[in-house]
Amino acid sequence: MKKIGFLSFGHYQDVRGSLVPTAQEALVQAVELAVAAEELGVDGAYMRVHHFAPQYSAPFPLLAAMAARTRTIELGTGVIDMRYENPLYMAEEAAVTDLISNRRLQLGISRGSPETALEGSRAFGYQPEEGGTDADLARDKAALFRRAIAGHGIAEPNPRMSGSTARLPVDPLSPGLPERIWWGSGTRATAQWAGEQGMNLMSSTLLTEDTGVPFDELQAEQIDIFRKAWADAGHGWTPRVSVSRSILPIVSEADEYYFGIQAQRESRDQVGILDGARSRFGRSYIGAPDVIAEQLAADAAVQSADTLLVTIPNQLGVDFNAALLGNIVSLVGPAAGLR
């Protein structure tokens, strides 16, 4: 049995057809959908973090609000762009949120994706060291964040205040959180690095490389490389692997109205140039539940992963997305051998 979660980008905009016109609506509906998803038997509620855009931007208040209203569903990110983060403040926020949720947090972190702002992290006051890259900046911050949540000494103590000479860790700490950190990987090389570092692997519907093979096969190769690197590194626990997919079962007139036309247009991989790199985008799964189930059963990466994150059209509102998730859990998942 694989875990099935949803991944929302939290789009909001006051345009025709959107049921999420404001940031407040996006946040409130995210909590409501997490509650509904838990009742449906969905395993995870994940949010994508973007800055300088009408989408989710500050994950921890929202995750804490979800935690306060739910009991069992995993709560996570996919992903937090580490270039924008203060790693020590983030470590405190993550620990507090994890404790409130009774240790249900699953944090996806990474270098992030192309964004609306030009060098947006610089506006937050962060930039790579001279000669470094954005990837270096994200990895350095991730390393400090992981040291902090693991309880390593970070700051020199004031002997008059602490009565100690040992370096001080951040406080609070949440036991087990270090094993629930995921690295969002867009290539086979970064998947190998994540395995060496001892993080779980999170892979989306985009790979920033292309070898000419179908998306699912390239992603399955990425997963194999990650698991081999993990085994070679000798980490003392079993990692998890998630993949994201756009899955839209058509079972009602509303489904057909919104997504029927997309079924043909998005039924195959797309290849293009992104940030100067030839990239492969995974197909969408749109159609009758039994057809989608057969396609997912043949998807090499979905079958290899232990967690499937379904990207949702959050601007269609809570009721529509709850029905969509219910159809995936009850109709598509069992027929595809996922449940």
Residue pairs with C-beta under 8 A, 6 or more apart in sequence:
1 338
1 339
2 305
2 306
2 307
2 308
2 333
2 338
2 339
3 43
3 44
3 74
3 306
3 307
3 308
4 42
4 43
4 44
4 307
4 308
4 310
4 328
4 329
4 333
4 338
4 339
5 42
5 43
5 44
5 45
5 46
5 74
5 76
5 242
5 307
5 308
5 309
5 310
6 33
6 37
6 42
6 44
6 45
6 46
6 309
6 310
6 311
6 312
6 321
6 325
7 46
7 47
7 48
7 78
7 244
7 309
7 310
7 311
7 312
8 30
8 33
8 45
8 46
8 47
8 48
8 56
8 311
8 312
8 314
9 47
9 48
9 50
9 55
9 56
9 311
9 314
10 26
10 27
10 30
10 47
10 48
10 55
10 56
10 314
11 18
11 20
11 26
11 54
11 55
11 314
11 315
12 18
12 20
12 21
12 22
12 23
12 25
12 26
12 54
12 55
12 315
13 20
13 21
13 54
13 315
14 21
14 22
15 21
17 315
18 315
19 25
19 29
19 315
19 316
19 317
19 320
20 26
20 29
20 314
20 315
20 317
23 54
26 55
26 56
26 314
27 56
27 62
27 65
29 314
29 317
29 318
30 45
30 47
30 56
30 62
30 66
30 314
31 62
31 65
31 66
31 69
32 318
33 45
33 314
33 318
33 321
33 322
34 45
34 66
34 69
34 70
34 73
34 75
35 69
35 70
36 318
36 322
36 325
37 45
37 73
37 322
37 325
38 45
38 70
38 71
38 72
38 73
40 322
40 325
40 326
40 329
41 329
42 73
42 325
42 329
43 73
43 74
43 307
44 73
44 74
44 75
44 76
44 106
44 307
44 309
45 66
45 70
45 73
45 74
45 75
45 76
46 74
46 75
46 76
46 77
46 78
46 106
46 108
46 309
47 56
47 59
47 62
47 63
47 76
47 77
47 78
48 55
48 56
48 77
48 78
48 79
49 56
49 57
49 58
49 59
49 77
49 79
49 80
49 81
50 56
50 57
50 81
50 115
50 116
51 57
51 81
51 84
51 115
51 117
51 120
51 124
52 115
52 116
52 117
52 120
52 123
53 115
53 116
56 62
59 77
59 80
60 93
60 94
60 96
60 97
63 75
63 76
63 77
63 97
63 101
63 105
64 96
64 97
64 100
64 101
66 73
66 75
66 101
67 75
67 97
67 100
67 101
67 102
67 104
68 100
70 101
71 102
72 104
73 104
74 104
74 105
74 106
75 97
75 101
75 104
75 105
75 106
76 105
76 106
76 107
76 108
76 182
77 106
77 107
77 108
77 109
78 108
78 182
78 184
78 202
78 204
78 242
78 244
78 309
79 108
79 109
79 110
79 112
79 182
79 184
79 202
80 90
80 107
80 108
80 109
80 110
81 110
81 111
81 112
81 113
81 115
81 121
81 138
82 109
82 110
82 111
82 112
82 137
82 138
82 139
82 141
82 142
82 145
83 111
83 112
83 121
83 126
83 134
83 137
83 138
83 141
84 112
84 120
84 121
84 124
84 126
85 141
85 145
87 141
87 142
87 144
87 145
87 148
88 144
88 145
88 148
88 154
88 170
90 145
91 145
91 148
91 149
91 170
92 170
92 171
92 172
94 105
94 107
94 145
94 149
94 174
94 177
95 149
95 170
95 172
95 173
95 174
95 177
96 172
97 105
98 104
98 105
98 174
98 177
98 180
99 172
99 174
103 174
103 175
103 176
103 177
103 180
105 174
105 177
105 180
106 180
106 182
106 200
107 177
107 180
107 181
107 182
108 182
108 183
108 184
108 202
108 242
109 138
109 142
109 145
109 181
109 182
109 183
109 184
110 138
110 183
110 184
110 185
110 202
111 134
111 135
111 138
111 139
111 184
112 138
113 186
113 206
114 274
114 275
117 123
119 127
121 127
121 134
121 137
126 137
126 141
127 137
128 134
128 136
128 137
129 136
129 137
142 183
146 178
146 181
146 199
147 154
148 154
148 169
148 170
149 170
149 173
149 174
149 177
149 178
149 181
150 178
151 169
151 173
152 167
152 169
153 166
153 167
153 168
153 169
154 167
154 168
154 169
154 170
155 167
155 168
156 167
156 168
157 164
157 165
157 166
157 167
157 168
159 165
162 168
179 237
180 200
181 199
181 200
182 199
182 200
182 201
182 202
182 240
182 242
183 190
183 193
183 194
183 197
183 199
183 200
183 201
183 202
184 202
184 203
184 204
185 191
185 193
185 194
185 201
185 202
185 203
185 222
185 226
186 203
186 204
186 206
186 207
186 208
186 209
187 207
187 208
187 209
187 222
188 209
188 221
188 222
188 225
191 201
191 203
191 222
191 223
191 225
191 226
191 229
192 225
192 226
192 228
192 229
193 229
194 200
194 201
194 226
194 229
195 201
195 225
195 226
195 227
195 228
195 229
195 230
195 232
195 233
195 239
196 229
196 230
196 232
196 233
198 230
198 233
198 235
198 239
199 239
200 239
200 240
200 241
200 242
201 222
201 223
201 226
201 239
201 240
201 241
201 242
202 241
202 242
203 219
203 222
203 223
203 241
203 242
203 243
203 244
203 301
203 305
204 243
204 244
205 215
205 244
205 245
205 246
205 281
205 282
205 311
206 274
206 279
206 280
206 281
206 282
207 215
207 218
207 219
207 222
207 279
207 280
207 282
208 274
208 275
208 277
208 279
209 218
209 277
209 278
209 279
209 280
210 218
210 271
210 278
210 279
210 280
211 218
213 221
214 269
215 269
215 280
215 281
215 282
215 283
215 301
216 282
216 299
216 300
216 301
216 302
217 300
217 301
218 280
219 243
219 282
219 300
219 301
220 300
220 301
220 303
220 304
222 301
223 241
223 243
223 301
223 304
223 305
224 304
226 239
226 241
227 239
227 241
230 239
240 306
240 307
241 304
241 305
241 306
241 307
242 305
242 306
242 307
242 308
242 309
243 301
243 302
243 305
243 307
243 308
243 309
244 308
244 309
244 310
244 311
245 282
245 284
245 285
245 296
245 299
245 302
245 308
245 309
245 310
245 311
246 266
246 282
246 284
246 285
246 286
246 310
246 311
247 284
247 285
247 292
247 296
247 310
247 328
247 332
248 255
248 259
248 262
248 284
248 285
248 286
248 313
248 324
249 255
249 287
249 288
249 289
249 292
249 324
249 327
249 328
249 331
249 332
250 256
250 259
250 260
250 263
250 286
250 287
250 288
251 288
251 289
251 327
251 331
252 323
254 320
255 324
258 313
258 316
259 286
260 286
262 284
262 286
263 286
263 287
266 283
266 284
266 286
267 283
267 284
267 286
268 283
269 280
269 281
269 282
269 283
270 280
270 281
270 283
271 278
271 279
271 280
271 281
272 278
272 279
272 281
273 279
285 292
285 295
285 296
286 292
289 327
289 331
289 332
289 335
290 331
290 335
292 332
292 336
293 331
293 332
293 333
293 334
293 335
293 336
294 335
294 336
296 302
296 332
296 336
296 338
297 303
297 335
297 336
297 337
302 308
302 336
302 338
303 337
308 338
310 324
310 325
310 328
312 321
312 324
312 325
313 320
313 321
314 321
329 339
332 338
333 339
